[in-house]
């Protein structure tokens, strides 16, 4: 079975194509980047061949999805030359709401539920819906499966997912913390348990996904008990372009002082805040370069980014009543020894001791032998998880048929 995993974000669409009959061998991968910006990029690589990069213009996700799906079968070096050779497509869906708690085959009813759940965060969820609709038209004979980024966090207790609002706002309108990033948080949590040769149920674990999107999750008894993101991905950590936690009165002030519309505020908070708002750069690599040049705004932005992460880790240690291990993942978490080191320096009171040589080498375990807290660096692989879960559902559907 050939499975296409689609990972659609607010400014990019990634794909990986797997051959499940050969231990999920990666056939090809690609990405459409900088969607909605002046200069977009399309990159693709068939396994065993050189990567191809093409400059393009993607004003919205429709055109990006069509172009990206086109290169899946149009590369002459790929063994997949027809959409009919793709048996199933797995879609990462940001929010499944309270109804959709597990991967499911997509039909019209499921799409309506996805649309309803996506109303809280259209800037993130609308691209998901567009990508599903486009791919169902272009690859109509494949089974299309939805995999939900919120599914992991259905285990959150009311004390963690409720806001301090009148209870009818939850009961009538389902306003609550949903939590996001669950696909990768669950993956790296299970990898961490394997690495420690222990059951996940027996570990008090914190996973830190730090990249273009950032979130932190606390695991106890094998389940997510709290996470930094909330009703939307805006809550929680400072990211490349998102503000993270702030006083809600800031929005009221902006409405009055700047005369901004709700859509303008939504765009501001999601796309022009965070590192970008504080120092003009959303890419952590560029921020670190500016810090090396003693740029004051970049230094302040980096300090704020790290401080917010430290506060969340500290609060989750309290919620867990202890900690056995912490995992770093995502583009920043996996590749920035300086970020990992600076975050963990505030936890020496728990005898969390870094082996700086291992950390500099980006080793899987970078805690010192005498450290009481295991510190791990586990690469994200959302597309592989999406493909695995899609395979399970598609295989069951094939048996029933």
N, C-alpha and C positions, 0 to 999 in steps of 0.2 A: 504494500500500500504506500502510495506517495502522498505525503501530507504537507500542505502549505500552511505555515504559521504566520499570521499577520499581526503586527504589533503597532497599532496606530496611536500616535500621540497628538498633542496640540499643534506641533510644528514639524512633525516627521511621521513617516510610515516605514517600518522595517519589515522585512520578510526573511524567513529561512524555509527552505524546501528539504524535506527529509524522506529517506527511503527506509520505511519501518521494517522491511524484510531483511535488511542488513544492519541490524542494531542501530536504527535511527541514524544511518550515515547521512551526513550533510551533503546534499547535491549542489545547492547554490544558496547564496544569500545576497541581499541588497537593501538599499535604503534610499528614500527620497527625503532630503533634508531642506531645512529653511523654507518650509511651505509658508506662503503668505509674505515672503520677503522679496526684495528686488532680484537677488541672485540666488537661485535654488541649485541644488546638486542632486544628481542621480548616480549612485554607485552600485556596482554589482560584481560578484565574483562567483564563477563556477569553480567548485573544489578542484584543485590541481592546476588551475589556470590563473593568469594575472587579473588583478582587479581592473575594471573599466570605470572611469569617472567621466560623467557628461554634465556640462553646465546646462541649466534649463530654467524655465520660469513657471512656477506653480503658484498662481494667485490663490488657489484654494485646494482642498483635499480631493475633489473629484478628478481634476486633471492629474494630480500626483498619483492617485491610485491607479488610473488608467495606464499611465506611463510605466509605473513600477510593475504592474501585472503584465504589461507587454514584454518587458525584458526577461520575464521568467521563462518564456518559451521562444523568444526571438534570438537568443544567443546561440550561434551555430555550434559552440563547444559544449552546450548542455545536452544531456541525454533526454531531457524532457522538451519535446518539440510540439506538443499539442496540449490544450487544456483538458482534453479527455483523458490524459495520462495522470491527472491530479484527482485522487479519489476523495479527498476531504480537505476542507479549509478551516483552520482554527482561528477564531477572532478573539483578541483581547478586548474585553468590554470593561470600561472603567467602573460602572456602577450597575449592579443588578438589583439594587434596592433591597427590601426585606423579603421579597418573594423568591428571587432567584439566588439560590445558595450553592448550586453545583453546576458543572458544565451541562449544557443542554443543546439539542438540535434546534436550529433556528427555523421558526415558521412565522406566520403573520401575527399570531398571538404573542409569541416571545418578543417579536420586534416592537409590538405596542407596549409591552411591559418595560422593555429597555428604554423606549422613548419617555415613558412616564418617570422612570428612575433618573433619567438624564436631565430632567428639567431643573434640578438644583444646580447643575454645573454645565450649562450648554457649551461654554467655551472649550470644555474638555470632551464632553460626550457627543456633541454633534459630529466631530470627525469620525468617531467610532461608527456611528449610524451610516454616515456617507460611505465609509470604507466597506461596510457589510453590503449595502445596497449595490455599490459598483461591482464588487466581486461576485455577488450572486447573479448579476446580469452577464458578466464576462465568463464566469465558470459555472454555468447553470446545472451541469450534470454531477457536480461534486456535492457531498454532504457538507453543510456549513454548520459549525459548532461554535457556540458562545462560551468563552471561559472568563469568569468574572474576577476582577481585581479586588472586589469587596468580599468575596466568599469567605476568606480566612477569618475575617473580623466579625462574623456572625456569632462568634463565641463571647464577644464582649458582654459583660454584665451591665445591667441598667445604670449602676453607679458610674460606669465608665462612658457609656454612650449617650446618656441624657445630658442636655444643657440645663442651666438654671432658668428656664423659661416656664411659663404656665404650662401645665402638663397637657392641656388640650392641643398645644402646638405640635406635640409629638403624636398624640392620639388621633387628631384629625388630619394633620398635614405631614406626618412622619419626619418632622425636623429632628435630627439626631446626628450623632457621629457615626458615619459609615466606615471610615477608614479605607485607605487605598494601598496600592503596592503589594497586595497580599500574595500575588503569584510568586514574586521573587522572594519575599520574606519567608514564605513557607518552604520554598526550595532550599534556601541557604540554611534555614533552621534544621532541616532534615540532614543536609550535608554536614553541618556542625556536629550533630549527634553521631553520625557515622564516624566522623573523624575522631571523636572522643570515645568511640566504642561504648556508647551508652544509649539508652532509650531517650527520645525527646521528652517523654513524659516525666523523666527523672531529673531534668535539667532546668535551672532557672537561667533563662537566656534572653539577651537583648540583641536584636539585629538592626543594623544601621545601613539603610540604603541611601547612599550619597552620590548624586549624579545631577542630571538636568532636573529631575524630580528628586526630592529628599523626604524620607520618612523613617521613623524608628518604631519598632514593635517589641513589646515585652511578651515572652512566652512562659507559661507556667502550666504544669500538667499536660504539656503537649499542645496547648491552645493559646491563641492570642488573647491576652487579658486587657491590653490597652495598646493604643497606637497614637502617633502624633497627629496624623491627618484627621479631618473631621467630616462635616457635611459635604465639603469639597476638599480638593488637595491644597487649598489656600491655607488651611489651619496648620499650625505646627512650625516647622523649621523654615528659616530663610533659605531660599533657593537662588538659582541664577537670575530668575526674573519675578519670583513671587515673594510677597511681603512676609508670610508666616503670621504668627500670633501678633495681634495688636488690639488696642482698645477700640471697641465698636464705635465709640464716639468720633473717631477719626473720620469715618465715613459720613457721619452727620455734618461734621465740620466742612468736609469737602463739598458736600451738597450745597451748603449755604455759602461758603466763602468763595469757591471756584465755580459755582453754578454748573456743576457737571451732571450729566445724565447718568442713570444707573448703568447703562452699557459702557459709558466712558470710564466709570469707576471700576467696573469689572475688568476692562482691558488694562487699566492702570495697574491694578493690584496683581493681575496675573502675568503681565508681559513687560512692565516697566518699573518694577520694584526689585526687592532683593539685592543681590550683588550689583545688578545693572543699575538700579536706582541709587545705590550708595556710592559707586565708584565708576559707573559708566561701562563696565564690562560684566557680561553674564557668564563667561567661560572661566572656570577656576584657574586654568593654566595661565590665562592672561592676567588674572588678578595676582597670582603669585609672582609673575614677571614684574608687575608694577610694584609689588611689595619689595622685591629685590632692589628696585630703583628708589626706594624710600618714599614712594607715593603715599601721602597721609590718608587720602580717601580710601585707597586700596587696603591699607593696613587696618583701618577702622572697619571696613567691610569684612575682612577676613576674621578679625577679632569677634565681630558680632555673629558671624556664621558659626564659628567654633563655640562661642559662649552659649548660643541657643541649643546646640547639640548637647553640650555638657549638662545644661539644666534638665533637658529631657531624660538623659541617661540617669542623672541623679534622682529624679522623681520616680523613674521606673524601678530603680533599685529599691526605693522605699516601698513601692507597690508590690514588688516581688518579695520583700523582706530578705534581700540577699541577692547574690549573683554568682553563677558558676562560670559563665562564658559570655563573650561579646563578639559579634561578627560584623565586619565591615564589607560592604559590597557596593556595586554601582561604579560608574566611571571614576568618580573621585575617591570613593572608599577603597577601591581595588588598586588604584595607581598613584596615590599621593601619600608617601611615608610621612611627610611633614604634617599633613592634616591629622593622620592617625595618631602620631606622636603627641601633637599639641592637645588633641581631645583627651587622650588617656593620662596626660600628666596631672590632671586634677583628681585622679582616683588612686593615687599612691597610698592614701589612708586605708584603702582596702587591700593593700599589698598587690596591686596590679602593676607588675614590673615588665617593661618592654625589653626585649632583646633587640637593641638598635641595629645590629648587623642584619638580623633576619627581617626586621621591618624595612630597612633600606633595600633589601633584595626582594621585597614583596612576597615573602614566603607565606605558605598557607597558614602556619602557626607562627606568630611573631612575639609571643610572650616568652619571658625568661623561664627557665626550668623551675625557679623558686617562686614564681608568681602564683598567687592563690586564684587569680582569674585567668582563664584561658582566653587569649586574644587571637582571632582568626581573620584571615583575608580570603573570602570565597567569591570568585567571579560570578556575576549574574548570568543567567541563561534563560530568560523568560520564554523565548521562542521554543526551546526544547521542552519545557514544561507544558506549554500550550499544545505542542505536537503530541506529547504523551497523553494528555487528557483528551484531546481530540480523537486520538487513535482508540482509546477505550470506548468512547461513545459511538464512534463510527463502526467499530468492530461489532458492538452489540446490535446496532441497527441492521448490519449486514446479516447477522445470524437470524434475527427476527424475520427479515425479508425472505 
